[in-house]
Amino acid sequence: MKRLGFTPILAGLAALLLLGACEQTRNLLPSVSGKAGEIIVVMEKPDWEDTLGNDVRELLAHDCPWLAQKEPLYSLVNVVPSAFGDLFKAHRNLLLFVVNQQVDSAGIIYKHDMWAQPQCVIQVSAPNSEQASALVKEKGAMIAASFEQAERDRVIRNTMRYEESSIYRRVAELFGGAPHFPTGYKIRKASEDFVWIADDKDGVYQDVLIYRYPAEPDPFTLDKILAHRNEVMRDNVPGSLEGMYMTTSEFFPPTVEYLKYRGRDLAQTRGMWEVQNDFMGGPFVSHSFYSQDGSEIFVAEAFVYAPRFDKRQYLRQVESLLYSWEWKENAEN
């Protein structure tokens, strides 16, 4: 800093000016383009057709594990570096590979809003294809999670922009907190311990169920979560005729994983729902967590029914709403 003639005060001022310039530039960025659930992979064609491309497809285009029909986790589009122009630079999700001998050391850089907003850009740099493949395998979970978080945040961002705020207020009155919902969702059923919020139209049902029950020892085992789920569904989600009600499909074994998201510990359960004595069914995902005082278990569950359509994106949209859960006192601040 002395060699450049900067004093600490001037350096701090320069940093503030640079931050302001970056923020101004960010505000001038165009909105992202491309379809939800799509990733542009910038990679030379020989690599795309060889091991490196196979590793990327195995990571990001494998079958969604929570859907009955085969659908890829993401739709991948390969673009060679020489064709990577402004049209592609505005895409929502970019996975860039810089593979040449001039790269000193292999590594991954995660960036946001490079050429558009809200944009997720991940750059993998390596001196050769073998080291690039090794990076994809080693850091694959982080790469996939970054794209998933970016897709989720876009849904929440749009939800907050076009929120049906009356739903949040009503559910928060009952539970002390709630997810946020965009325009189009309506409360279908509400009681002290159960709320059903639905956006059902054009043969596509995207619904959220919120319910609670008393806490018990070790409440987040898969068996206990499913036992309570089936009881609540039987009592609150009927089918079209008597003796029909929602339950959990045993044909597709449900799974549970334990997450921490923005200070809340969650048990995330995935599986397939079906209607007892009927032929309806589809995917669901639920978040189970303690109430604020620890006396109850709260469950926020998203499910989809879209028999004539692919379900990946419909589920991703409604599942993202679960992550917008906000306790009432935080929302009021």
VOVEX-796347 format. One record per residue (C-alpha): residue number from 1; x, y, z. Coordinates in Angstrom, 3 decimals. Layout:
N
- NUM	X	Y	Z;
...
end
This chain:
333
- 1	0.000	0.000	0.000;
- 2	2.897	2.424	0.716;
- 3	4.436	1.633	-2.645;
- 4	1.149	2.579	-4.333;
- 5	0.924	5.752	-2.272;
- 6	-2.330	4.787	-0.475;
- 7	-2.979	5.804	3.109;
- 8	-5.384	3.585	5.106;
- 9	-8.061	6.314	4.939;
- 10	-7.729	6.699	1.169;
- 11	-7.727	2.928	0.766;
- 12	-10.955	2.683	2.744;
- 13	-12.494	5.463	0.648;
- 14	-11.457	3.692	-2.526;
- 15	-13.037	0.485	-1.270;
- 16	-16.306	2.298	-0.550;
- 17	-16.293	3.902	-3.994;
- 18	-15.609	0.528	-5.587;
- 19	-18.433	-1.070	-3.575;
- 20	-20.789	1.683	-4.659;
- 21	-19.761	1.259	-8.271;
- 22	-20.293	-2.504	-8.059;
- 23	-23.736	-1.998	-6.527;
- 24	-24.643	0.514	-9.236;
- 25	-23.453	-1.898	-11.919;
- 26	-25.453	-4.701	-10.311;
- 27	-28.605	-2.578	-10.436;
- 28	-28.096	-2.039	-14.167;
- 29	-27.827	-5.737	-14.965;
- 30	-30.609	-7.249	-17.082;
- 31	-32.910	-9.937	-15.724;
- 32	-31.801	-13.499	-16.300;
- 33	-33.005	-15.480	-19.279;
- 34	-33.601	-19.189	-19.801;
- 35	-35.987	-21.737	-18.400;
- 36	-36.200	-22.678	-14.745;
- 37	-34.299	-25.886	-14.083;
- 38	-31.923	-25.324	-17.005;
- 39	-28.116	-25.002	-16.841;
- 40	-25.784	-23.811	-19.604;
- 41	-22.566	-25.862	-19.505;
- 42	-19.724	-24.075	-21.285;
- 43	-17.302	-26.807	-22.310;
- 44	-15.385	-27.864	-25.399;
- 45	-17.259	-30.448	-27.436;
- 46	-14.616	-33.234	-27.103;
- 47	-14.780	-32.896	-23.303;
- 48	-18.596	-32.809	-23.373;
- 49	-18.669	-36.078	-25.277;
- 50	-16.029	-37.735	-23.064;
- 51	-15.444	-38.415	-19.373;
- 52	-15.771	-34.811	-18.171;
- 53	-19.161	-34.386	-19.812;
- 54	-20.317	-37.732	-18.458;
- 55	-19.326	-36.686	-14.948;
- 56	-21.308	-33.447	-15.253;
- 57	-24.357	-35.300	-16.560;
- 58	-24.100	-37.857	-13.772;
- 59	-24.014	-35.016	-11.234;
- 60	-26.696	-32.697	-12.603;
- 61	-28.834	-34.665	-15.061;
- 62	-29.467	-37.905	-13.189;
- 63	-33.066	-38.939	-12.590;
- 64	-34.860	-36.986	-9.868;
- 65	-34.998	-39.487	-6.994;
- 66	-38.380	-38.267	-5.712;
- 67	-40.446	-38.568	-8.890;
- 68	-42.295	-41.602	-10.212;
- 69	-41.515	-40.848	-13.867;
- 70	-38.012	-40.292	-15.180;
- 71	-37.102	-36.619	-15.282;
- 72	-33.567	-35.180	-15.080;
- 73	-32.587	-33.151	-12.050;
- 74	-31.631	-30.320	-14.442;
- 75	-31.851	-29.820	-18.187;
- 76	-28.298	-29.295	-19.468;
- 77	-27.356	-27.352	-22.605;
- 78	-23.778	-27.555	-23.867;
- 79	-22.243	-24.440	-25.393;
- 80	-18.660	-24.395	-26.662;
- 81	-16.525	-21.497	-25.348;
- 82	-16.199	-19.891	-28.788;
- 83	-19.998	-19.576	-29.009;
- 84	-20.454	-18.275	-25.468;
- 85	-21.684	-14.773	-26.292;
- 86	-24.090	-12.245	-24.812;
- 87	-27.122	-14.403	-25.577;
- 88	-25.890	-17.137	-23.235;
- 89	-24.199	-14.874	-20.682;
- 90	-27.597	-13.690	-19.444;
- 91	-28.731	-17.218	-18.579;
- 92	-29.857	-17.918	-15.007;
- 93	-27.456	-20.840	-14.385;
- 94	-23.961	-21.083	-15.878;
- 95	-21.360	-23.802	-15.352;
- 96	-18.141	-22.652	-17.023;
- 97	-15.141	-24.899	-17.657;
- 98	-11.738	-23.336	-18.268;
- 99	-9.526	-26.276	-19.190;
- 100	-6.096	-25.491	-20.639;
- 101	-2.435	-25.795	-19.746;
- 102	-2.194	-22.115	-18.798;
- 103	-4.229	-22.759	-15.640;
- 104	-1.735	-22.852	-12.758;
- 105	-3.879	-24.775	-10.287;
- 106	-7.265	-26.470	-10.350;
- 107	-10.099	-24.796	-8.486;
- 108	-13.747	-23.719	-8.415;
- 109	-15.101	-20.182	-8.145;
- 110	-18.710	-19.446	-7.183;
- 111	-20.108	-16.133	-8.436;
- 112	-23.464	-14.361	-8.498;
- 113	-24.932	-11.814	-10.903;
- 114	-21.983	-11.673	-13.304;
- 115	-23.887	-10.706	-16.451;
- 116	-27.520	-10.731	-15.280;
- 117	-29.549	-11.034	-12.096;
- 118	-30.369	-13.151	-10.172;
- 119	-27.703	-15.364	-11.711;
- 120	-25.631	-18.317	-10.453;
- 121	-22.227	-18.760	-12.107;
- 122	-19.807	-21.555	-11.230;
- 123	-16.408	-21.703	-12.916;
- 124	-14.269	-24.846	-12.858;
- 125	-10.652	-24.241	-13.837;
- 126	-8.048	-26.955	-14.399;
- 127	-4.950	-27.542	-16.565;
- 128	-6.458	-30.697	-18.056;
- 129	-9.703	-32.633	-18.336;
- 130	-8.671	-35.253	-15.789;
- 131	-8.204	-32.694	-13.042;
- 132	-11.456	-30.987	-14.022;
- 133	-13.267	-34.326	-13.649;
- 134	-11.659	-34.864	-10.260;
- 135	-12.933	-31.454	-9.133;
- 136	-16.464	-32.212	-10.317;
- 137	-16.462	-35.446	-8.335;
- 138	-14.885	-33.925	-5.226;
- 139	-17.033	-30.770	-5.108;
- 140	-20.133	-32.167	-6.793;
- 141	-22.400	-31.821	-3.767;
- 142	-21.519	-28.134	-3.406;
- 143	-22.022	-27.470	-7.123;
- 144	-25.455	-29.115	-7.136;
- 145	-26.475	-27.401	-3.888;
- 146	-25.479	-23.983	-5.260;
- 147	-27.693	-24.345	-8.312;
- 148	-30.538	-25.703	-6.174;
- 149	-30.264	-22.773	-3.771;
- 150	-30.244	-20.319	-6.676;
- 151	-33.398	-21.842	-8.172;
- 152	-35.079	-21.805	-4.765;
- 153	-34.104	-18.203	-4.048;
- 154	-35.587	-17.051	-7.363;
- 155	-38.930	-18.600	-6.446;
- 156	-38.866	-16.947	-3.016;
- 157	-37.812	-13.632	-4.521;
- 158	-40.761	-13.660	-6.923;
- 159	-43.050	-14.805	-4.135;
- 160	-42.135	-11.818	-1.988;
- 161	-42.603	-9.491	-4.953;
- 162	-46.106	-10.779	-5.670;
- 163	-47.106	-12.019	-2.219;
- 164	-50.640	-12.846	-1.135;
- 165	-49.883	-11.389	2.288;
- 166	-53.279	-12.223	3.802;
- 167	-52.328	-15.930	3.777;
- 168	-49.175	-15.310	5.783;
- 169	-51.078	-13.268	8.360;
- 170	-53.783	-15.906	8.766;
- 171	-51.416	-18.867	9.118;
- 172	-49.042	-16.951	11.385;
- 173	-51.948	-16.195	13.716;
- 174	-52.431	-19.941	14.177;
- 175	-48.832	-21.192	14.174;
- 176	-46.732	-18.178	15.126;
- 177	-45.072	-18.330	11.722;
- 178	-45.701	-19.411	8.155;
- 179	-44.260	-19.652	4.660;
- 180	-44.932	-16.830	2.226;
- 181	-47.224	-17.454	-0.751;
- 182	-47.535	-15.699	-4.117;
- 183	-50.724	-14.501	-5.771;
- 184	-52.879	-17.410	-6.882;
- 185	-52.698	-19.412	-3.662;
- 186	-55.794	-19.544	-1.478;
- 187	-56.591	-21.022	1.908;
- 188	-58.710	-24.079	1.235;
- 189	-59.142	-25.264	4.807;
- 190	-58.074	-23.866	8.177;
- 191	-58.401	-25.067	11.749;
- 192	-56.372	-24.658	14.903;
- 193	-54.013	-27.507	14.039;
- 194	-54.248	-27.811	10.247;
- 195	-54.140	-25.419	7.294;
- 196	-54.398	-26.291	3.588;
- 197	-53.187	-23.670	1.086;
- 198	-53.710	-24.476	-2.587;
- 199	-53.013	-23.224	-6.085;
- 200	-55.075	-25.651	-8.176;
- 201	-55.630	-24.860	-11.834;
- 202	-55.294	-26.243	-15.382;
- 203	-54.809	-29.820	-14.251;
- 204	-51.920	-28.910	-11.924;
- 205	-52.280	-28.893	-8.135;
- 206	-49.511	-27.235	-6.103;
- 207	-50.551	-27.392	-2.465;
- 208	-49.045	-26.786	0.967;
- 209	-50.260	-28.401	4.182;
- 210	-49.254	-27.074	7.595;
- 211	-50.059	-29.029	10.739;
- 212	-48.842	-29.705	14.252;
- 213	-48.955	-32.289	16.994;
- 214	-47.491	-32.632	20.507;
- 215	-43.759	-33.247	20.720;
- 216	-42.577	-36.643	21.912;
- 217	-39.171	-38.233	22.577;
- 218	-37.086	-38.641	19.417;
- 219	-39.810	-37.198	17.150;
- 220	-37.888	-37.054	13.880;
- 221	-37.488	-40.715	13.011;
- 222	-38.980	-41.643	9.659;
- 223	-41.489	-44.030	11.234;
- 224	-42.863	-41.382	13.615;
- 225	-43.012	-38.702	10.951;
- 226	-44.961	-40.990	8.612;
- 227	-47.271	-42.275	11.331;
- 228	-48.315	-38.722	12.220;
- 229	-48.536	-37.777	8.552;
- 230	-50.896	-40.621	7.715;
- 231	-53.104	-39.831	10.695;
- 232	-53.345	-36.138	9.774;
- 233	-53.983	-36.901	6.098;
- 234	-56.731	-39.401	6.908;
- 235	-58.533	-36.849	9.049;
- 236	-58.042	-33.766	6.875;
- 237	-57.422	-34.613	3.198;
- 238	-60.364	-36.650	1.901;
- 239	-60.807	-38.128	-1.562;
- 240	-63.813	-37.686	-3.835;
- 241	-65.824	-40.489	-2.206;
- 242	-66.329	-41.837	1.292;
- 243	-63.484	-44.084	2.395;
- 244	-60.955	-42.224	0.233;
- 245	-58.192	-40.145	1.802;
- 246	-54.560	-39.200	1.256;
- 247	-51.873	-41.483	2.649;
- 248	-48.209	-42.309	2.053;
- 249	-47.341	-44.698	-0.762;
- 250	-45.397	-47.744	0.354;
- 251	-44.381	-48.605	-3.215;
- 252	-41.858	-45.729	-3.256;
- 253	-39.973	-45.881	0.074;
- 254	-39.841	-42.410	1.676;
- 255	-36.551	-40.953	2.866;
- 256	-35.588	-38.467	5.565;
- 257	-32.542	-36.225	5.886;
- 258	-31.626	-33.696	8.531;
- 259	-30.840	-30.108	7.556;
- 260	-30.084	-26.778	9.157;
- 261	-31.499	-23.825	7.249;
- 262	-31.312	-20.239	8.474;
- 263	-31.125	-21.234	12.104;
- 264	-33.827	-23.909	12.013;
- 265	-33.124	-27.628	12.340;
- 266	-35.317	-29.570	9.921;
- 267	-36.189	-33.157	9.201;
- 268	-36.885	-33.189	5.461;
- 269	-38.995	-36.116	4.301;
- 270	-39.556	-37.041	0.661;
- 271	-41.909	-39.610	-0.738;
- 272	-44.993	-40.275	-2.816;
- 273	-48.562	-39.697	-1.696;
- 274	-51.572	-41.624	-2.902;
- 275	-55.305	-41.677	-2.241;
- 276	-56.574	-44.745	-0.426;
- 277	-59.029	-46.693	-2.627;
- 278	-58.330	-44.420	-5.621;
- 279	-55.667	-43.971	-8.315;
- 280	-54.464	-40.442	-7.567;
- 281	-50.905	-39.843	-6.471;
- 282	-47.790	-37.691	-6.761;
- 283	-44.643	-36.480	-4.975;
- 284	-44.449	-34.690	-1.636;
- 285	-41.746	-33.142	0.515;
- 286	-42.162	-32.028	4.124;
- 287	-40.215	-30.080	6.731;
- 288	-40.682	-31.160	10.362;
- 289	-39.318	-28.949	13.131;
- 290	-39.960	-27.849	16.707;
- 291	-42.305	-25.020	17.572;
- 292	-40.636	-22.018	19.136;
- 293	-41.300	-23.219	22.682;
- 294	-40.393	-26.839	21.849;
- 295	-43.711	-28.261	22.978;
- 296	-44.985	-29.175	19.516;
- 297	-43.807	-30.475	16.170;
- 298	-44.702	-28.303	13.196;
- 299	-44.856	-29.775	9.700;
- 300	-44.953	-27.789	6.472;
- 301	-45.551	-30.071	3.508;
- 302	-45.706	-29.426	-0.237;
- 303	-47.285	-31.803	-2.725;
- 304	-48.023	-31.844	-6.447;
- 305	-50.674	-33.498	-8.576;
- 306	-50.109	-33.088	-12.310;
- 307	-51.016	-36.357	-14.080;
- 308	-50.592	-34.961	-17.605;
- 309	-47.338	-33.055	-17.080;
- 310	-43.737	-33.441	-15.977;
- 311	-43.574	-32.672	-12.271;
- 312	-39.972	-31.678	-11.570;
- 313	-40.450	-27.948	-11.868;
- 314	-43.891	-27.873	-10.266;
- 315	-42.486	-29.629	-7.213;
- 316	-39.402	-27.418	-7.101;
- 317	-41.611	-24.317	-7.154;
- 318	-43.927	-25.317	-4.331;
- 319	-41.129	-26.916	-2.306;
- 320	-39.244	-23.616	-2.407;
- 321	-42.103	-21.974	-0.532;
- 322	-41.377	-24.168	2.491;
- 323	-37.955	-22.523	2.774;
- 324	-39.580	-19.089	3.084;
- 325	-40.959	-19.968	6.548;
- 326	-40.637	-16.958	8.827;
- 327	-41.573	-16.578	12.465;
- 328	-44.124	-13.830	13.028;
- 329	-41.913	-11.573	15.153;
- 330	-39.170	-11.666	12.500;
- 331	-41.613	-10.757	9.738;
- 332	-42.831	-7.748	11.716;
- 333	-39.332	-6.319	12.198;
end
